[in-house]
Amino acid sequence: MTSSPVDPSALDLSPAAAPTTVAPAGVRPATADPATAAPTTAASATIDPATVDPATVDPATVDPATVDPAGGRSASAVPRPAAPADAPVRRRFTVGGVVQGVGFRPFVHATATGLGLAGSVRNDVAGVEVEVEGSPAAVEEFGRRLRADPPPLAQIERITVVTLAPRGELGFTIAPSQPSQPSQPSQRHGPSQPSAARRAQAPADTATCDACLRELADPADRRYRHPFITCTHCGPRFTIITDLPYDRPVTTMAGFPMCADCAREYADPADRRFHAQPIACPACGPRLEFRAPDGRRVRGDEDALAEARRLLIAGGVLAVKGVGGYHLACLATDEAAVATLRRRKRRGGKPFAVMATDLATARALVELDDAETRLLTSPARPIVLARRRADPRPRPADEVAPGNPDLGLMLPYTPVHHLLFGRPARAGADAGAGLPDIAVLVMTSGNLAGEPIAADDDDAARRLAHLVDGWLCHDRPIHIPCDDSVVRVVDGVEVMIRRSRGYAPLPIRLPFAVAPTLAVGGDMKNACCLGSGRSAWLSGHIGDMDDLATLTAFGRAVTHLEHLTGVRPERLAADAHPRYRSRAWAMERSRGLPGLPGLPGEPAHRPPPTPPGPQGPPFPPGPPVRFVQHHHAHIAAAMAERGLDGTSPVIGFAFDGTGYGTDGAIWGGEVLVADYRGFRRFAHLGYVPLAGGDASVRHPYRMALAHLASAGIAWDLDLPPVTAAAPAERGVLARQLRRGVGTVPTSSVGRLFDAVSALLGVRQTVDFDAQAAIELEARSRGGVPDECRYRFELREAASDGGPLIADPAPVMRALVADQRRGVDVAAAGAGFHEALVALVLALAERARRELGLETVVLAGGVFLNALLLAGARRALLAAGFDVVSSRRVPPDDGGLSLGQLVVAAAGDRLDSDDRLDSDERPAGPAAVDRMG
């Protein structure tokens, strides 16, 4: 059936439009003119929904002079006379948190009308504002349900209640949203911040719900096989929102007028799509289109889908436009197709993620426990890293995840995904009839290695042209790119590997209030973080800051976060590494230069300067930059996520690949006694020379040779890393290590993993970050060493009061001996992991004896290793420690910005080692590279 399009402005979506009234049963007609109603009373109270039931707080008995600005009620509140028990009452509830785009207004409407209450609900910049009027019992019950029974995707942070004078109002309405007001500039650094922390929160994108999937498969439904089916409870949100409050005109659906049928559903309180902003159907779009490399275009949802499925089944590579950007897809069971995609994308040996058609197929591919199943089927639909079955059906091509016992797996989360697999089947003979169903697809980010994901159609046509054999596009714009999230489960605990779609930009609750601050993260796995008050918003995954495209994507992500949250930073936080591009970006902004920093050796990319006029320089100074030591930020991020207030120091283990130390060395095996304000280096892995910077990171055999030389072990040709290096390279490397030319000391545990992996013959060169360590972990699973043969030697520092040194030389000597006597890789690798666990426990117990500390933080990318993380947690818990590790934020550099944020907010006067003055510090030798 064809319906006439309806402009959204005709559906009360304009702030100037009058609300549509629905009169509930039992409500008397209005007897007073709302314009002459009595003014709002002054009484108000702010309620923390985690601890206080709003229904138990009678705002009429609260003296506003006693309201705690932090949100609670003073014990000295002065009671006021209560109204007669049977008299109507009216209250305003202002609800903050993730309450827009999650079906909150329809929920409020249904709850209020069900209780016979009059009033209204609307979105505004603070969240959702509700006014209800009726009997005291019904109003009290409404307050209880507001807190106890919100929609599943809502996250309530606060509820403020104000008592109003009754108006005798008729019916309950969804009123037009209150638009944001222009910020007033402050005298410091731009717009003022009084309400930034009270802004509404943008919701995350969510997977298609079961109700929509049933309609998608129902030939009798008008949305049968509609590629953009959605409702109040599912679909795109963050990636299509251009502003708040959340309404259709401020999404990328604004260009699709509703047809009459959609408009009727949108306005019907009994319909699941009541006020669903992305509502659509086949009559009003959006629409699919298939594009071939030769310029041929196939329009129409079914015809475009049929062309895309034919291409996949024939072994081609397809670019698929999703919620947050393009995927590159091919049949995961087709060896040639996967190899082609890997070669074109320059993927090296890095695993591909796959998408299974349903949960049953996923379970046939990998072993899933209850926690992994919950994650896989959650509304966020992340990629879940799970252990492969020994005999999977269907069997993915070897090139999907070469040499890896795990598989990154996800389920379809958009209607287009379900239709690509061939489900639900199309009734009747048509363009797609007769094509077989697909069981599992490779679904990897639409980009070249290191680039940001492609989201704009023209950009995707240009950047992906040499990668794909066709594009499946649609005409709904993506406002902000957002890559897939990746998680794994370790000992039943969720560990975030990449936090992006489905999670961003949901806020992290901070343990203390912070001034408006932007933290720019690091240069690898970058994500920025914006904070104000008790909230921190992390961007989606941006990527490695290696080129102008990523820097541009970073700048857009910052602008989008600032716009949605209303936060204008008064401080910037950046890594202390003098060569990080993220740090250079922050310094450019601090200098008032709105462009992008240049790459090393290149000029900055910024608009040409405007000649100064009578009002001063062309760009005003920006906010100051605070530089935060890398490993301190790692520990602080885990502390903040756990909610530690920092009043007591922690024993922080920061194990990663690369981080700039306060002594100019490359750190990465650190034990810090830390709070948010500062840290002291309690212990660290013994230094070995890193020769050639990134060259040694890309070639683990070089790190093995450095460790062998430091341990006094000859480079005999029976050792795998010795034979991996050409004789001429060995000669040059030996001279570098002997003379200290072109080297920098490193204490990195990540580089130690590289060395052990090379020594045991697992991996001599790498194609992607941490490949050698990942493969060593995989080979070590199930290994049972005969005895704990490997032990680090603890040595006191040369200087009085200096940090302990954990010397790895005895471990290297024992590994060499075991290899020469034929110990298998699994046993040796398991023994190495056990040695690291024993080191963590020994250093934690030493710190407890000397300092009386009981809380241990495990942070840094090395703790993405499931064997190490599980072993360390178990050992520490058994010893009586409180163990903190990141769960909702990645422990690696993907979570670094959260730590930078809280450290920068903790105070300008810093303790001990964190006083870097690193912007004036010389950059050091060229070997101080950025790669982790």
DOLOTOR-176880 format. One record per residue (C-alpha): x, y, z. Coordinates in pm, whole numbers, plus 50000, padded with zeros to 5 digits. Layout:
<recs>
XYZ...
</recs>
This chain:
<recs>
500005000050000501325034149906500935062650151501425099550106504545113750271504115135150578506595161950674507875156851032507135193051111503435184751080503755159251359504435182251651508185178051605508745215351584509305232651920506615257551825503955231051765501145225452012501045191752192498495165252104496305157552405495115122852497492625123852784492925094753029489845080553192488765096653516490365130753459488095160953496488095188653236490315218553310488715245753522491605269753517493465287153240497075273453238498295308453163496875320753494497815290153699499625295354026503425297153991505735268654078506495264954446510095268654551510395234454710512635209954528514925180754598517435161054391517385123754435520085098054366518035069354222520635044354339519865051554702516565070154735513105062054607511585094354467508185083254588509405085154948510415121754919507645147254955509075179054803506385199354976508115192455306511595202855188512905237755250514905247254938517455265155151518475231455290518905212854960522435199754920523905212754590525545178754541522135163354516520965151854858518725165955132520065181755446519105165555774518015199955893515155202755641512285222455789508875204755755506015224055602502305217855652501035189755427498075194955191494775176855260495155139755190492515138554917493435170954735495005167754385498745173554370501045182654083504745174954056507495180153804510045152253763513215161153574515005128853483518655129153377520845102553221520335081252911516625088652879516295101052520516025077352228515215047852455511415049552463511235070052780508515094252674506175066452554506855048052882505995079253083502865084752873501645049152926502445050153299500735083553359497625075453159497385041453322497315058553661494735084053547497145113153573497095145153372500175164353264502875162852998506295149152913508945164152688512615161752605514895190652690518625196452712518705182153065516915149752983513175143653021510805167253201507525152853331504635170553500501875149153651498715158853835496205137354016495535120254344498445118954592498485080954580498655080054199501415106354189503385087154450502955055054251504075073053934507285084054109507945048554223507445033853874509565061253718512525048653914511765011553936510415002953589512085024453322512575011252966515354984952936517785007952755517345037652992520025046653246518695070753508521355091553682519195116053874515605126053938514765161054055511255166254196509475199754228505975205754368503685227554153500265242154204497475220154058495985233253734493015210353683494575200553351492835177253105494685146852967498335137552929500445148852635503875144152478504825180452440507265194852185510895192952293512575223052449515485232052223518915240152357519755276452425522975293252313525675291952577526855324452732530605329452707532555328653028535555350353109537845320453106537785296552813534595300952613531015290952692530035287253054529595253253215526915256053484524665229153339527055208853125527015179153362523195180553369522795176552994520795148152844522895118352743522915106052383521935069252358524045042352195523085023351882521244990851957520564958651768517254951551599514804939051864512894906051853509564923251783510994940151473512594907551359509214890151381507704917251161510664914850923509834877850872506044881550847504764883250486501534898550615503314927850781503794959850585507454960550692508144925250570511824924450468512184962050514515954968250549515434997450791512834983551027513154998651375511045009251669511245027452002513424999952148516044994251878517995007851586520495035551516520875063551771524345078251840525525075551480522535094851339522075121551610523175156451516521925174651828519925171152148517125170452258516605138552055513895143151793513665133851426514645168551292518035165251468518835131151320519915120750972516335107950926515205144450894515335141650515512805113150505509235126350552506945100650713504205084850507500665086250646500885051250793504155058350977502765091651095499715073951238501905048851425504185076551547501215094951702499475064151848500205059152223499275022352189501805016051911505355003151965506585030851735504965058951934507525087151905510165063951753512345089551574513975066451311510565052151213510435041850846508795017650606509095007750239506905037350141509045064450299512605050550294515535049450335516395026950041519165003449934521275005949623523904982649479526834998649299529224979949073532814990649003531894998548642529375024648758526285002948716523635009648982520814986949093518135005249290515324990549495515734971249818515104936049686517044939949361520014955849540520034928149800519894901449532522904916649352524854918749678524074882549772525024870049424528364887549455529074871949796528024837049689530254839949381533274846749603533414884449575534214910949833531314934049921531314967950095528234969450317527045002150470525944996050826525015016951128528385032851200530275027850877531135003250603532094966750651534094946050405532314912550372532964879350203532064842950259534034831750565534104796050433535624805550096539424802250116540034822049796537644850349891539184854350237542714853650094541724880149839540284902750108543374898150326545694906850037543704937049924543334951050273547024945150356545874927550667548954906350724548154879150976545654899051184542454879251244539184888751078535944890851274533064869751147529294873151167527154841951213523594840951089522194831051430523114818751778522934782051682525504787651407527684807451649527624778651896528714754851621531744776851556532964785651906532544774352265530234798752444529594800352817526644818952970528534851853004529734850952644526234842352522524754871752712527274895352554526804881152206523024885452222522964918452416521534950152256525124962352204525944931751988529744934352023532314911551866532994884852130536394868152132535724831252205537554798152178537124779851847535624745251842537974717551733535634707151452533434737251367530504734751128530644752850894534404755150894535844790150842538734793750602542184790550757542934826450654540144840250874542284838451189545574821251104547374805251399544774817351648542644793951862540114821851921537564836451686536064871351700532364864951647529234886651630525584882551543523584903751296522514936751449520784954451158517964943050928520354945250631522604919350796519724894750841518634899650481522164894450346522244859950506519024851350322516794852850628513884857250625513174841250288511454861750020508024848749925507444842049555509694842549252511754874149222515254886649166516614869749475514774836749449516854805349439519944820049605521234797949889521354809950248524694821250390525864808050729528864829450820530484860550671533744878250732532764912950855535754935650895536034973450912535784991650580539265006350565542884999050497544964988850796545465019051022542875041550854539585052351011536445033750906534735047250593531235060950661530505086850391529335072050059531635092649838534575086350069533825048950068533605048749688537055064349670538875046849954537425012049906537495010849526540574988349509539334966149792535854955149682533864941249392530704960649476528954982849729525634977949908524725013750002521755032050144520745068550151520545074050528523645094450621525935084050905526675115051110529465100651324531425068851235531475041451498533365008751460532344975551617533124969551983535214939352088535044921152423536214888952581535304870752901538044861053148537014840153448533414850753399534354887853392533784909753086536964926152955536574953852699539074952052413537574979552198534765002052323532735016552040529365008151878526714998552132528665014252420529755048752299528885075052406527285060752724528885079553014531215065753278530255076853630533275093353792534175089754160534495127554200533455158854013535805172153746536065205753575535245205653202538195186453057539115170552725541625141852736543045132852395544345097552465547375082052303548545075251949547515038751925543935026151957542955062152017539725072952182539225107152337537355114552659535325145052760534425150353125532425174453338530955170053683530585133153763530335121753401532935111553144532085104652780534455083652571534325085852196534095054951986537295038251869539165062051635542335042351556546065048251528547075084651477549255077251178547825098950901545755129550824542555109150778542735096351137543575130751271540575144551085538345117251228539695125351574538835162251536535305153751423534815130251717535895157451960533575183051801530635158751807531165149852175531435186352275528285194752082526175166252223527285171152583527455208952586530865206652757533455232752657536815221852794538615244553037541585220753048543205196052809545035164252909547555145852692550255119352713553715130752818555375114452514557045143152324556345127551984552725117352019550495133251757547605133952001549745155552228550625178251935546895181951860546255192752220549095217952211547775232551885544355237052040545845252352352547625277852135544295287151980545065270651645541965251451536543675231351264545335197351283548965191651381551245181451101552915148051078556575146951188558585168050951555485184150798553815217550865550625218851067547385216350870545435247450966543575275950798545725304850676546065331550945543895362350935545705395450984545225408051341542575434451375541715459451644540285431351859543565412751891545175381151744543265359351495542765330551741542275334852118544335312552348542795278852420542665258952743545925248552910547355213752858548265190253141550685162153049550055128753219552535100153243551335070753036551295043353300549875065653568546975071653328546485034153279546185028453652543985059053705541575047253434540975014253614540615032453946538065056553804535985029353641535915009953968534835041754151537865045354379537985080454521541785081654543541965088654915544115057654957546965048354722546885015854526549534991254415549304995954039550744971353787550974988053445552214962553190552204972752824554384977052519555415013452514555065043752737557295073852783558925073253127559945102453342563595092853293563315093152914563275055052892560505034152741558515020053031556074991153024556724968653324555844992253607554654988453965553465022454084552185032954424549615057354296546575078354355545065103554114547395131754216550675113854163552695081954189555945066854306557745040254106557895010954348559394985154109559924978453740561174952253499564914954853447566004976353155567254961152831568294981452525565674986752253567624990651930566105008351634562745016551792559925003851574562284980051393562594959351709558834960451764558174946951415560894920351451560624902651788563844883551720565684916451775564164919552124565134883452193568724890752092568754921552318567474901052613569984873352543572844898552534571674914852859571534880653024575054871952906573844844052672575774838552353573994841652021574424805251921572864793451598570704767151771568484795051905565564804951673565954842951703569644840551613568974822151289566024845651213568424875051186570654877550882574394876650964574874912950857571944924251074573334904851370576624922651330575074957151322572774949051615575674935651821577604967951773574544988851862573964969652183577644970252280578105007652218574585019652306574225037051970570645041551846569205024252151566965034352438566425014152758563064997252798561344979953088558444968252872556684935552956555184937052607558674935952458559574907552697556644887652557558024894452208561434881752313560094849652469557844843152169560854846051938563094825452167560564796852170560224798351791556604810351794556884843351605559944861751467558214890251283554784905851332552124920851108550114937751384550444949951740550964922352001550844894051744553834876251899552334878152249548904866752127550344836251957552514828152258549434829452483547574806652241550414781152232550684782152612547074772352683546924737852833550654736552884551714721153217555284728253325556904700853535557864726353797558124763953836561544767053676561354803653579561854830953837562614867853811565344880254041564394909654263567224934054321567374965654528567934997854337571415012254318570215044754470568765045754819564965045554806564855037854436562515012354280563034974854300564344958353985562764926253852565614911753648564384889653359567834874953292567304843353504564074836453316565824839352981568614816053091566134789853213564094792252891567224786852681568174756652890564694741552860564594747052488567914729352445566654699452642563514696852431560794710952655557754717352435556534752552362553244748352551554984738552874557654765452844555094792052755552854782153045555854783553275556664818853157553114830253230553314814353575556574832653639554914866053563551994857453792554464848554068556274881654013553024901454041552144883754366555624887854514555764925154440552214930754570553044912854895556264932854930554314965454885551724953955139554394946055397556194979055351553265002555290550204985355432548264987255102545604961555011544254972554671545994960654353545214975154010546024955153695546224978153391547834981453050547444961952727549404931452846546504923853080544344916252776546234883152795543654859552947546224835653097548074863553274544974882453388543204851553520546314838353691547174871753854543604877953974543314843354128546684845554302546024880354439542494872454555543734840954728546314862654908543564885955037544044915654802541254936754658541864933554283540814960754038540934956753660539134974353376535874959653254533814986653080536865005452944539774988752760542854983252981545114992652690545495026352518541825025852419541055035752780544045058552832542055090852794539825082853093542925080553311544325112753170541035129853249540915120753618544625127153676544355161553516541305168953731542925157954056544835190254104547485212553956549985205954235551355171254170553275146354373556615129554304557385115653959554405130953780556015165553781557395161253430557725195553269557825172752968556885198952713560315214352773562095180752797564255171852494562655145852273565575122052325567015098052070565205089651748564665054651884561925067752114559175057251874555435056751925554605020951836553364997952115
</recs>
